[in-house]
Amino acid sequence: MGKEPWSVRADGLVLSIRLTPKSARDEIAGIETLSDGRMVLKVRVRAVPQDGEANAALLRLLAKALHISLSAVQIEAGASSRLKTLHLQGNAEILAADLARLARGKA
């Protein structure tokens, strides 16, 4: 595996996301390298970026896809930005393997 948009922490993972709201469907759309070299997981949601709706849809989508509770997914930074940093609580090894699988379209 090459460089990934997540890093291990004692209590889980820290994940970099680029969120696209008002999409045709909710999906995890792979990994992208930004112009500054940072890696992000591309996520699209149908919800609009208003009153926290897109953020809530993002958290629900990731929790469901990773089979973890909604409370285990939290936005650490970027709540009002397309680029977000999330904290995922749980077994880092399992979360990383699941994210790698999802990012490659083998959900």
Phi, psi and omega in degrees: 000141176273199179294137182241158180278023177224157177222150183281140173230162184307323184251019179150221181232154168251130188234131175265130186235145163244112185263132174245107178279174178055038179273170179289333180205165176274125179198155170264117193253018175105188183251141181227147173259123179285167182300335179271005177094350178289146177262139177224153171269123180277128179228136178242140176226153179285334185297154178272153180277064184220135179055031178075010184295316180294319178297316179298319179295321177300311181298317179297315181299313181293318179300316180294314183295327182264000179057046176234164181288153179301324181291346180274358180242119183225144175276121178268325181207152175085027183303328181253018182239161173291326179270123186230153172244124181246152172247126178249119180272138178144194180287112186300322182296315179292315179300316180297318179296318179294318178297318178300317179296314180295319182294335180265009174077023179250041185289000000 
